[in-house]
Each structure stands twice: as structure tokens, then as C-alpha cells.
Amino acid sequence: MSRGCKIVYSFFKNGDKNMYQGKNKTALASQQQIADALLALMHRMPYDDISVAELCREAAVSRQTFYSLFKTKSNVVRYLMQMSCEPNVPAPQPGMSHLRQMCRCYSEYITKHREIMSLLVENGMTEMIVDMLLMAFQKDGMFGYALQEDNREYHAMFLAGGLTRLARHFIQENTDPEAIEAIVSRLMSGSDRAFEQ
């Protein structure tokens, strides 16, 4: 993996090391309480205005519990993204091209998770969406054809950036999800010949 790609991934992956990863039911329930509290607060105020103390009050947990489970407020957002929004792209269905399936999956994904994606867009946090898509696109077989490791990185970076911008547009302009699927499919298949002379 290139140095640039490692830097991009570090934002998401470092959160894992600084978050509780055990199986204790009480700790897991507290994690979810904190995540739910952050979502509720983000509906009422900008992310940057939310203090850890306010988040703990809303979640009804101690600061000690917060720091033992998350360490930072941004890790709570990472947790929300990992638990709620990590896209799973299944193998292509018979009769549907891998590209079309990926476009449909993406359209369904941004529609299903509109709430958290809207909050990220409103708070200028779309890089978290890019990071999440990069993780998904780095999986072997994601593109439906063989790519060398270094080429897969570039494909993933290009697509994650472009698809995140489309998601932002979808949220801000209230675009029809089926239109997003069709647009992405046309762009990725090369059927929009805007750049040809």
C-alpha cells in the first residue's frame, strides 16, 4: 500500500485501536448510548460545538466511561460509520453486471443511511464517507475484474472521492436515488461521452 493511501486510511483505522473492542455487554451498551447521544446532539447543534461533557450528560455516562470506550469524540463518529454505514457489496447477481450491481448498492446505501450522511455533510465531515468507501473498495474482487494492488488503490481513491461528491449532491439537492444509480452507472460504464471529440 502506498504511503498516501496509508495516511488516508489512518484516520479510520486508528480509531479502532482507540475504541473499546471487547465483548462486555455493559460496555457495548454504553458505546451505543454514547453513539445515539451524539446523533441526537448533532440534530440540535453543530458537531464542533458538542463538548465531551455535554455528550456524556446526554448519554448518561461518566467521562471515565467515555474515555475508556472512545478516547475522542471523532472516534464516536467512526464507530457510527462502522456500525451503521459500512457498505457491503455482494457478489454480482445473475443477469446483472458487476458495475450495475455496485451502482445499485451505492444508491441504496446512501438512501438507507441518509440521516447520518446528512449530518456529516452539514458538519463538513464528508472525508469520513470517503474513508469508509476506500475501505470497501480496497477489498479483493470489488471491481469485478483483476487489478494489481497499486492500481486497486488508485481506482478506490478515484471512485471514493467521486461517489462521495455525488452523495453530497444527493443529500443537498434531494435527488431521486434511481437517478443517482443511473448517473453513476452511465459515468462508470463510459456511456456518457462528454470528453470525446
N, C-alpha and C positions, 0 to 999 in steps of 0.2 A: 504494500500500500504506500502511495506517495506521501511525502511529508505534509503537503497541502490537505490531502484527504484526512490524514490523521488529526490535523488541527480541527477540521470541521467536525469530525466525529467526537473529539474530546469533550465538546460541550455537552453532548448527550450521554456518552459512556461514563464520564467522570461522575455523573450524578449517581450511577449505580453503586459506586464504591462509597458514596457518602449518604446512602439511604439504607434503611433497615431492609434486609433481605431474608430474614428468618421466617419461621412458621408459627410463632406465638400468636394465638388468636386475638389476644388483647392488644398486642402491638399492631397487628394488621387492622383491627377495628379502629384504633386511634389514627393510623395512617389515613384510612378512608375518611374519618371525621375531619381531619385537617384538610384533606383534598376537597371535600364537599364544602367546608367553610371558606376555602379560598375561592371556589367558584361563586359562592353566594356573595362574597365581598366584591369580587370583580364585576358583578352585576350592578353594584352600588357605587363603586369608586374605581379610579384608575389603579392598575397593578402597583405602580411605583409609590402610590400613597398608602398602601397597605403595610402596616408595620407587623413584625413578628408578634409583638404583644397583642395587637388587635386580632390577628389571626388565631392566636391561642385562646383569647376570650371567646371568639366566635365558635371555635371548635370545642370549647370546654375542656381543654387540656393544659397542662403546665408547660412552661417554657422548657423545662428539663425534658419532658416527653417530646416536644417538638424537635429539640436539638439532637436527641438520641435517635429519632426516626428519620430526620431530613437534613439537618445541619443548616440548610439555607432555604429561603423562600423559593428560589428558582428550581430547587430540587422537587418541590411540591408540583410545580408545573410539569417538570419532566415525568414525574410519577403519573400525573393525569394523562399525559400524552401516551405513556407506555401502557397504562391500564385501559384507556378509553379509545385511543385513536390509532394505535399501530395497525397499519393496513396489512391484511393477509391476502395475498393474491393467489388464488387456487390455480391448479393446472388448467390449461385450456379445455373448454367443454367441446364435445364432438360437434362439428359443424360450425364452430365459431373460431375465428383466427385468434391467436395469442394476443395480437395487438388489440383487437376489438374487445376481447375479454378484459385486458388491462384497462382500457378506456372506460368500460362499463363499471369495473370495480372502483376506479378512481371517482367516477361520478357518484356512485352510491356512497362511497366513503365520505366525500365532502358534504353530501346531503345528510347522511346519518349523524355526522359529528359537527353539524353547523354551529351549535351553541359554543363549544369550546374553540372552534376555529374562528368564529366571530369575535370572541373575547381576545384571542391572540392578535387578530387583525386590528381591532380597536386599540389595543395597547402597544402596537408596533413590535410585536413579537413573532413575526412570520418566519424568522430564522429557525424557530423550533419546528415548524412544519417542514421546512427544507431538510433539517436534520433527521426527522422521522422518515421522510421519503427516501433519503440517502440510505438509511439502514435497510429499508425494504428492498431498494433497487440493487444493493450490493449482493443479494442472495444469488447463488448459482441458479441458472435457468430462468431468472426473472424475465429476460428479454425474449425467451423463446428460441434463441439461437446462441451458438457458442461465441463467447467473447474472451479474448485474452484478459488477464487480470487488470492490466493497466488501461485497456480500452473500456472495460466494465466501469471503472472509476469515472472516466470522462462521460460516458453515457449517463451514468447515475447522476452526476453533478448537473449536467445539462438539463435532464428531464426534471430533476427535483426543483431546480430553480424556475423553470418554465411552468410546471404544474402548480407550484405554489403561487405564482403570479396569477394564474387562471383561477385558483381557489379564492384568492383575494378579490378578484373581479366578480366572481360568482356571488360572494358574500355582499360586497358593496353594491352591486347592481341588481341583486336578486334574480340572477339569470336562471333559466329553466335547466334543471340537471340533464335532461336529454339533449339539450343544445350543447352543453359542455362536453358530453360524451361524443357527440357528432363532430364538434370542432377539434377535440383532441385527436380523434381517430383520423380525420382528414389531414391534420398537420403532421401526425406521426407516420402516416402512410405515404406522404408526399403527393396526395391528390390535390392539394391546394398549390397551384403552380405560380405563386406570386413572384418568385425570384427568377423564373425563366424568362428569357428574352424572346 
